[in-house]
């Protein structure tokens, strides 16, 4: 049995408390007994108490801020910077691409959203825009799987990981971004453009593209059907934009935050790297 969301009209599996598309509540609690009822119900199925107009109509008016517990995963490669000095540049680039693909696939499988790549580090978020009770556990499981999988890319590679839950992660994110920026790393991510916006040496780059092409790329590269690819795109965009808006009061889509916005759906990955490298010189 499917349950229609009163806010956006999307169909959801029975038993869900929040819409998978927009995050709105799918059930309404009875003020008398606390039982959950579907949005269309006018009277409580447990005690018969009237539920009022809020059971069948979406609530209008200004949005109410909600405080959420977010879990963040940081993963990076041990000693990769020094080791890459002895590697061929093309080999290093290909290895990093496979590592990022592995990280993205693993994180998404556990319900997380990749927030940014920082040098050879990956940052991912659970709990925004939609929180689940086991977000912290999902983040830890993703971390453990990545630690075990990285050596399969290259026996000489080792990864380390950390998971933060609560409010310390913004401080850790900023520390990590500034630490890598001091070393001249390339940092892709909406938050980095805000954190380093006053640094004269920073080149702010945003990778983007038309939504339809991003969906098609996800279908081709990750083997998803169109519905899953579209859902993944929307949830990822919402998570990243909500992160920047919540902590920095900025619109992540504002082009003035970036020196360079690249349509990465129209160019090969190697070309994107070359464009960024040329702009950074």
Secondary structure as GFF3:
##gff-version 3
##sequence-region A 1 281
A	DSSP	beta_strand	2	4	.	.	.	ID=ss1
A	DSSP	beta_strand	11	13	.	.	.	ID=ss2
A	DSSP	beta_strand	27	29	.	.	.	ID=ss3
A	DSSP	beta_strand	36	38	.	.	.	ID=ss4
A	DSSP	three_ten_helix	53	55	.	.	.	ID=ss5
A	DSSP	beta_strand	71	77	.	.	.	ID=ss6
A	DSSP	alpha_helix	80	84	.	.	.	ID=ss7
A	DSSP	alpha_helix	89	109	.	.	.	ID=ss8
A	DSSP	beta_strand	113	118	.	.	.	ID=ss9
A	DSSP	beta_strand	121	126	.	.	.	ID=ss10
A	DSSP	alpha_helix	135	153	.	.	.	ID=ss11
A	DSSP	beta_strand	159	165	.	.	.	ID=ss12
A	DSSP	alpha_helix	169	182	.	.	.	ID=ss13
A	DSSP	beta_strand	187	188	.	.	.	ID=ss14
A	DSSP	alpha_helix	190	195	.	.	.	ID=ss15
A	DSSP	beta_strand	205	208	.	.	.	ID=ss16
A	DSSP	alpha_helix	211	222	.	.	.	ID=ss17
A	DSSP	alpha_helix	226	248	.	.	.	ID=ss18
A	DSSP	three_ten_helix	255	257	.	.	.	ID=ss19
A	DSSP	beta_strand	260	263	.	.	.	ID=ss20
A	DSSP	alpha_helix	269	280	.	.	.	ID=ss21
###
